[in-house]
């Protein structure tokens, strides 16, 4: 559950993979095919001469490629860095009233929902510890509730209890938010994940 752009991530992986594939094929060709080795040595000699007595046209072409590549890499790095961040959001509901023709806006902070859910779920005797987080996933807000049960507590009982608390929250907010419930057993043992709705 994060805000990282999947399409961008896949595009970057494809581009990096293609660059590595071309580099690998080029290295194999230089080692095994004589004309590829000769071409490589000619290009390397031209690049070595760029700093000394290269024609101005060659210098401009080489620096254009270098600077163009640096700009493309910089833009890609900025786009990737701006989409990272875990997807957490500070708001659960944000309505401006235009859909209903009502003036004004309503904003419910994530901290209020986290506190309400933590108070309601934390009071259950089966709960050892819990964490509530609000994320933005595909343009919608979603809640993740992680519960660690006390030793010997029933996962079914906590699932039923959380479903009731979430149904009350949905009725209060007037909207059904996606909720992911993660249940971990108390003490040692593997975790188990259940979707509430």
N, C-alpha and C positions, 0 to 999 in steps of 0.2 A: 504494500500500500504506500506508494510514493508518487511524487509528481514528475518523475523523470520521463521525458518524452521517449516513448518506445521506438517510434519511427526514426528519430534522430540517432538514438543509440544503435539501431540496426544499420543505419546508413554509415555511421562512423566505423562500425565493425566491418562492414563490407569494404569500405575504402582502405582501411588498415590491412585487411586480409588481401585485397588486390595488390596493394603496394608491396607487402611481404612476398606474395606469389611472384610478382614481376621481378623483385630483387633476387629471389631464389632461382628462378629460371635463368635470369641474366648471369648469375654466378656460375651456374652449371654450364651454360653456353660458353662463357669466357674460358672455362677450364677445359672444355671438350671440343669446341669447334674453332678451327684456326681463324676463319674470317671474323668471328665474333671477338676473338682476342685482339686481332689487328685493329678492328674498329674501336674497341675499348681503349687500346693504347693511344690511338690517334686522338680520341676525345680527351683523354687524360693529358696528353701533351698540349692540346689547345687550352685546356683549363689551367695548366701550369704556366702557360705563356700570358694568360690574361693580366696578371699583375705586372708584367714587364713591357713587352712591346706589341700588345694586341691592338688590332684596328679598333677604332672607336665604335663601329657598328657591332662588332662582337661583344665589346664591353657592355653596350646598352642592352643587347639581347640577353646576355647572361644575367645582368643585374635585374632586368625586368622579370625574368623567371624566378630568381631568388626572392625578390621583394613580393611578387605575386603569390608565391607559395607561402611566404611568411604571413601575408595578410589573410589568406584563406585559412591557414592553421589558427591564427589569432581569432578570427570570427568563429570558427568551429569551437575553439576552447571557451570563448565567452558564452556561446549558446549553451554548451554543455554545463558550464558552471552556473548559469542562471536557472537552469531547470532542476539542478540538484537541490536538496534541502529536506528530503524526507516526506514532503507533502503535508506536513502538519499545518493546520489553519487555526486562527484565533476566533473564528466565527462559525456558529452552527446554522443560524438562520439570518438571512439578510433580505428583507422585502421592502420595496419602496411604496407599495400600495397602488401602483399604477394599474395592475391587473384588475383590481376591484373598484377602481375609480375613487379611492380614498386618499386624501392628502396626508403626507407624512411618511415616515419610514420606521421599520422595526428591525432591531438588530439584537440577537441573542448571542452573548459571548460564550466561547467554548468553555471557559473556566466555570461558568454557572452550571452548564450541563455536566461537566466533569464532577463538580462538587455534589450536585444532586444525585447522580448515579453512584458516586462513591459512598455517599451517606446511606442510600437505600440498599445497595448491594453489600456494603461493608457490615451492615447490621445483621446479616444472615449468619447463623451459627456455623455454617459449613465453610465460610470464607476465612482463609488464613491471611491472604494478602491480595490486593488487587491494584490494577492500574487502568485508567481510562484515558484514551487519547482520541482526538478528533482529527481526521485527515480529509484532504481534498483528493478525490479519485474520479477521474474522467469528468471533471466539471461539477461533481456533486459532493456533498459532505457525507462522510461515513464515520461511524464510531467503532473503535476497537476496544473491547473490554478483555483484559487479561486477569484471570482469577486463578490463584493457587489455593487449592482446597486443603482443609485440615486433614490430618491422617484419619482415614476411615470414613470420610464424608462421601455422600453419593453424588456423582456427577449429574445424574438425572434430576435430583432435587434442586441443585444449583441452576441447572438449565431452565427448569420450570420457573424458578423464582426470578431469574433474570428476564425471561420472556415476559413475565407479568410487569416487572419494573419498566422494561422497554415499551410495552404496550401503553402504560400510563404516560410515559414520556412522549410517545407519538400523539396521544390524545391531547396532551398539554400543548405541544408545539403545533398541532394541526397538520402535520406532515409525517410520513413514515420514512425514517432515515435508515439506510442500510447499516446493519450492526454485525460485526464479527466478534464472536465470543470464543476466546481461547481458554481452555481449562487445562491446568497442570495439576497433577496429583501432588498431594502433600508428601514431603520427604523425597526420597530417591524414587526415580521412575520416569518414564517418558511422558511427554505432554500429549494432549489430545485436543483437537480443534473442532468446534461445532459452530455452524452458522445459525444465528437466531432467526433473522429474516432479511 
